[in-house]
Amino acid sequence: LVDESTQLEGILSNIGDKAAVEHIMKLLDDPYIDVQEAAVKALVAFRDRLDASLLKKDLEGKSPVLKKNVILLLGRVEAEGAVPAIGFCLKDEDVLVRRAVVSSLSFFKSEESIRYLTTALTDEDPDIRSSAALSLGASGSSIEPLSLLLSDTDDMVRVSVAKALGMIGDEGAIPDLVGLLRDRNGFVITSAMESLAKLGGDTSKLAIAGMLGSEDREIRITAI
């Protein structure tokens, strides 16, 4: 069953009829995760035949597996008008559902999706905060919401914030990135240095040069 599931995208996406879509939809709630993933991929090929309004109704169900995969599917096909329904699921108690929300919202890159991603920055799960930060960076968000996570207790969240600030390209982030050079975690520091290099300017260059005397080898290498 597991091996056969990897062929769903290729086999069923060639059938091209409504019956195939209905059969694949049932697999979104399959107990095997690779079957679920194959079903999502196959349904993306049928994006023109999917009824987003019916899919959104599945978000009201009790199955977290089905909800997670419908959310991922809605994002992959960038379903029109789906952002509010997807964003509402940030309130779901299942962490995998909420992670799917952030992943899905990253496809839309709209003011509406950015608002929900900003909300996700306050999630109790560090992976969600981290993913939301990176998605906001890729979406060209303002730097202010990300600044709230500069002192996050999770190291990887701060790494993501440092990277996201560089992705946005706003020189206003330079002071925050310079501040991260005093972080206790080496990965945070090197990520901040890389973002400073992207933003450029005398302040960034001086800050990076100041790290050449670090006791951490990777930090010295990054500063060169």
C-alpha positions as CSV (number, residue, x, y, z in Angstrom):
1,L,0.0,0.0,0.0
2,V,2.7,2.4,0.9
3,D,4.7,1.8,-2.3
4,E,1.5,2.0,-4.4
5,S,0.6,5.3,-2.8
6,T,3.7,7.0,-4.4
7,Q,2.2,6.4,-7.8
8,L,-1.1,8.1,-7.1
9,E,-0.1,11.4,-8.6
10,G,1.0,9.8,-11.9
11,I,-1.8,7.3,-12.3
12,L,-4.9,9.1,-11.1
13,S,-4.0,12.5,-12.4
14,N,-4.1,11.0,-15.9
15,I,-7.7,9.8,-15.5
16,G,-9.0,13.3,-15.7
17,D,-12.6,12.8,-14.6
18,K,-14.8,13.7,-11.6
19,A,-14.8,10.2,-10.3
20,A,-11.0,10.3,-10.0
21,V,-11.2,13.5,-7.9
22,E,-13.8,12.0,-5.6
23,H,-11.7,8.9,-5.0
24,I,-8.5,10.9,-4.4
25,M,-10.3,13.2,-2.0
26,K,-11.1,10.3,0.3
27,L,-7.4,9.6,0.5
28,L,-6.7,12.9,2.2
29,D,-7.8,11.2,5.4
30,D,-5.8,8.0,4.8
31,P,-3.9,6.6,7.8
32,Y,-0.6,6.6,5.8
33,I,1.1,10.0,5.6
34,D,2.7,9.2,2.2
35,V,-0.8,8.3,0.8
36,Q,-2.0,11.7,2.1
37,E,0.9,13.6,0.5
38,A,0.4,11.8,-2.8
39,A,-3.3,12.6,-2.8
40,V,-2.6,16.3,-2.2
41,K,-0.1,16.3,-5.1
42,A,-2.5,14.5,-7.4
43,L,-5.4,16.9,-6.5
44,V,-3.2,19.9,-7.4
45,A,-3.2,18.6,-10.9
46,F,-7.0,18.8,-10.8
47,R,-7.1,22.4,-9.5
48,D,-9.5,23.6,-12.1
49,R,-12.0,20.9,-11.1
50,L,-11.8,21.4,-7.3
51,D,-14.7,23.1,-5.5
52,A,-13.1,25.4,-3.0
53,S,-16.4,26.0,-1.2
54,L,-16.8,22.3,-0.5
55,L,-13.2,21.9,0.6
56,K,-13.6,24.7,3.1
57,K,-16.5,22.8,4.6
58,D,-14.1,20.0,5.4
59,L,-12.3,22.5,7.7
60,E,-15.3,22.4,10.0
61,G,-14.9,18.7,10.6
62,K,-13.4,16.9,13.5
63,S,-10.6,15.0,11.7
64,P,-7.3,16.8,12.1
65,V,-5.7,14.8,9.4
66,L,-8.3,15.7,6.8
67,K,-8.3,19.3,8.0
68,K,-4.5,19.5,7.7
69,N,-4.4,18.1,4.2
70,V,-7.3,20.3,2.9
71,I,-5.5,23.3,4.3
72,L,-2.3,22.3,2.4
73,L,-4.3,21.7,-0.7
74,L,-6.1,25.1,-0.6
75,G,-2.7,26.7,-0.3
76,R,-1.1,24.8,-3.1
77,V,-3.8,25.7,-5.5
78,E,-4.1,29.3,-4.1
79,A,-7.8,28.9,-3.8
80,E,-9.7,32.1,-4.3
81,G,-11.2,33.4,-1.1
82,A,-9.8,30.6,1.1
83,V,-7.4,32.7,3.2
84,P,-10.0,33.6,6.0
85,A,-11.0,30.0,6.3
86,I,-7.4,28.8,6.4
87,G,-6.4,31.6,8.9
88,F,-9.2,30.7,11.2
89,C,-7.6,27.3,11.8
90,L,-4.8,29.0,13.6
91,K,-7.1,28.5,16.6
92,D,-7.1,24.8,16.1
93,E,-5.8,22.8,19.1
94,D,-3.9,20.4,16.8
95,V,-0.3,21.6,16.2
96,L,0.0,19.9,12.8
97,V,-3.1,21.7,11.6
98,R,-1.7,25.0,12.7
99,R,1.6,24.2,11.0
100,A,-0.3,23.4,7.8
101,V,-2.0,26.8,8.1
102,V,1.4,28.7,8.1
103,S,2.6,26.5,5.2
104,S,-0.5,27.2,3.2
105,L,-0.7,30.9,3.8
106,S,2.9,31.3,2.5
107,F,1.5,30.6,-1.0
108,F,-0.8,33.6,-1.1
109,K,1.5,36.6,-0.3
110,S,-1.4,39.0,0.2
111,E,-2.1,41.6,2.9
112,E,-4.7,39.3,4.3
113,S,-2.4,36.3,4.5
114,I,0.3,38.5,6.0
115,R,-2.1,39.5,8.8
116,Y,-2.7,35.8,9.7
117,L,1.0,35.0,9.5
118,T,1.7,37.8,11.9
119,T,-0.8,36.3,14.3
120,A,1.1,33.0,14.0
121,L,4.2,34.7,15.4
122,T,2.6,34.4,18.9
123,D,1.8,30.7,18.6
124,E,3.0,28.5,21.5
125,D,4.8,26.1,19.1
126,P,8.3,27.4,18.2
127,D,8.2,25.6,14.8
128,I,5.1,27.6,13.9
129,R,6.7,30.9,15.0
130,S,9.8,30.1,13.1
131,S,7.9,29.2,9.9
132,A,5.7,32.2,10.2
133,A,8.8,34.5,10.5
134,L,10.4,33.0,7.3
135,S,7.1,33.2,5.4
136,L,6.7,36.9,6.4
137,G,10.2,37.5,5.2
138,A,9.5,35.9,1.8
139,S,6.2,37.9,1.6
140,G,7.9,41.2,2.1
141,S,6.3,42.0,5.4
142,S,7.2,45.0,7.5
143,I,9.9,44.5,10.0
144,E,8.0,45.6,13.1
145,P,6.1,42.3,13.8
146,L,9.4,40.3,13.5
147,S,11.1,42.6,16.0
148,L,8.8,41.2,18.7
149,L,10.7,37.8,18.4
150,L,14.2,39.1,18.7
151,S,14.3,37.8,22.3
152,D,12.3,34.7,21.7
153,T,13.4,31.8,24.0
154,D,13.8,29.4,21.1
155,D,17.1,29.6,19.3
156,M,15.7,28.6,15.9
157,V,13.0,31.2,16.1
158,R,15.6,33.9,16.5
159,V,17.6,32.3,13.6
160,S,14.5,32.6,11.4
161,V,13.9,36.1,12.5
162,A,17.5,37.1,11.6
163,K,17.1,35.5,8.1
164,A,13.6,37.0,7.5
165,L,14.9,40.5,8.3
166,G,17.5,40.1,5.6
167,M,14.9,38.8,3.1
168,I,12.7,41.8,3.6
169,G,15.5,44.1,2.6
170,D,14.6,47.0,4.8
171,E,17.6,48.9,6.1
172,G,15.6,49.8,9.2
173,A,16.3,46.2,10.4
174,I,20.0,46.9,10.7
175,P,19.9,48.0,14.4
176,D,18.0,44.9,15.3
177,L,20.4,42.6,13.4
178,V,23.4,44.3,15.0
179,G,21.8,43.6,18.4
180,L,21.5,39.9,17.4
181,L,25.3,39.8,17.1
182,R,25.3,39.7,20.9
183,D,23.1,36.6,21.0
184,R,24.2,33.5,22.9
185,N,23.7,31.2,19.9
186,G,26.2,31.0,17.1
187,F,23.7,30.2,14.5
188,V,21.7,33.3,15.3
189,I,24.8,35.4,15.1
190,T,25.9,34.0,11.7
191,S,22.4,34.4,10.3
192,A,22.3,38.0,11.5
193,M,25.7,38.6,9.9
194,E,24.5,37.1,6.6
195,S,21.5,39.4,6.6
196,L,23.6,42.4,7.5
197,A,25.8,41.6,4.5
198,K,22.7,41.5,2.3
199,L,21.5,44.9,3.5
200,G,24.9,46.5,3.2
201,G,26.0,49.9,4.4
202,D,28.8,51.1,6.6
203,T,27.0,50.2,9.8
204,S,26.6,46.6,8.6
205,K,30.2,46.4,7.4
206,L,31.6,47.7,10.7
207,A,29.4,45.3,12.7
208,I,30.5,42.3,10.7
209,A,34.2,43.3,10.9
210,G,33.8,43.5,14.7
211,M,33.1,39.8,14.7
212,L,36.5,38.8,13.3
213,G,37.8,38.5,16.8
214,S,35.1,36.1,17.9
215,E,36.2,32.9,19.8
216,D,33.7,31.0,17.6
217,R,35.4,29.6,14.4
218,E,32.2,29.7,12.3
219,I,31.5,33.2,13.3
220,R,35.0,34.3,12.2
221,I,34.7,32.4,8.9
222,T,31.3,34.2,8.2
223,A,32.8,37.6,9.0
224,I,35.6,37.2,6.5
